[in-house]
Amino acid sequence: MRRLRMGMIGGGPGSFIGPVHRIAAELDREIELVAGAFSSDPQRSRRAGMDYRIDPARAYTDVAAMLDGERAREDGIDFVAIVTPNHHHLPAARAALAAGLPVMSDKPATATYEEALELARLVRASGLPYGLTHTYSGYPLVREARARVVAGALGKVRKVVVEYPQGWLAGAASGKQAEWRVDPARSGEGGCIGDIGTHAFQLAEFITGLKVTELFADLGVVGAGRVLDDDCSVLLRFDNGARGVLLASQIEVGELNGLRIRVYGDKGGLRWRQERPNTLAIDTIDGRTEIVHASGAGLGPDARARTRTPPGHPEGYLEAFANLYRDFAAILRGEAAPLLPGIDTGVRGMAFIATAVAASRNGSGWVKLDI
């Protein structure tokens, strides 16, 4: 079975997420990065090609050149990975789909909700696979948490608390990674709510299997001179009547990447933290606590299938990312991978961002998430 050939859009020199996509895609040796339009600057694209150690002739000057060049090759790319700032996601995906190529995109799906609706129409019309790298849904114990909630281990879900604190934008927004995230022309309509709040939103819906139907948002702009939110508090109501709280911030000094979630039902609760991803706590109403370990006994089949090392050998962010690429490879080979986030997840994420931004700006109180 040959490896699937990946072409990358974005991920040039100085990119954080480009190398992450490359490592994750290649970890299980099912996929190989062979081409890319890594930067709109031809010299930077060539330099990225050298860094990724691909054929220099396949480090293209722009997306159109890559799609044309790869179409002419017998060993051309099988799909495209989009790892650009948000405002490039729709045009890159549109071009790839028009060329008959499946798409794996970094999140959020697009820069605006209207763009997400357009992308959804394009994906459905093409009939091609589309995946979205909501990384945290690739962690084995997140898959285990979902399986247990869906199986009724917690009973009826009553309360969801999801937090995503960071502190890296507590000061001035300097450097390539910070600058585009605080620029509405490149980031889109949401700042923190789009960058990490959408991760928290997706994780809450993914683990519980529930849908948010209403929200009450208070998005703050703390950093001097900024126009996009960098501190967010959102109350949630779910379709089964459960209530929730979503907190996301990038100005909390001392916080690193503290994504954590708690889910409470009428029979029990669970707790998981991204910075300690290899343990999951399951609490029962009679006072017992089960600590579930990655690779440990008692894991369900999905979690077991997505662990690579024995108990006590930590797996983390890159392996979780690789699980999403393993799912995408399975889809491209005609197999099933129902838990891979796709275009529907992307549209819901953009609807959440747009609704929260508008509700906070207008002081609207509780508003429906209509999708």
MOJOSUL-V567172 format. One line per field, one symbol per residue. ss: DSSP state (H for helix, E for strand, L for the rest). burial: + if it has 16 or more other C-alpha atoms within 10 Angstrom, else -. Layout:
ss: ???
burial: ???
This chain:
ss: LLLEEEEEEELLLLLLHHHHHHHHHHLLLLEEEEEEELLLLHHHHHHHHHHHLLLHHHELLLHHHHHHHHHLLLLLLLEEEEELLHHHHHHHHHHHHHLLLEEEELLLLLLLHHHHHHHHHHHHHHLLLEEELLHHHHLHHHHHHHHHHHLLLLLLEEEEEEEEELLLLLLLLLLHHHHHHLLHHHHLLLLHHHHHHHHHHHHHHHHHLLLEEEEEEEEELLLLLLLLLLEEEEEEEELLLLEEEEEEELLLLLLLLLLEEEEEELLEEEEEELLEEEEEEEEELLLLEEEEELLLLLLLHHHHHLLLLLLLLLLLHHHHHHHHHHHHHHHHLLLLLLLLLLHHHHHHHHHHHHHHHHHHHHLLLLEELLL
burial: ---++++++++++-+-++++++++++++-++++++++++----++++++--+-+-+-++++++--++-++-----+++++++++++++++-+++-++---+++++++++++++-+++-++-++-----++++++++++++++++++++++--++++++++++++++++++--+------+++++-+++++++++++++++++++++++-++++++++++++++---++++++++++++---+++++++++++--+-+++++++++-++++++++--++++++++-------+++++--+---++-++------++++++++++++++++-++-------+++++++++++++++++++++-----++-+--
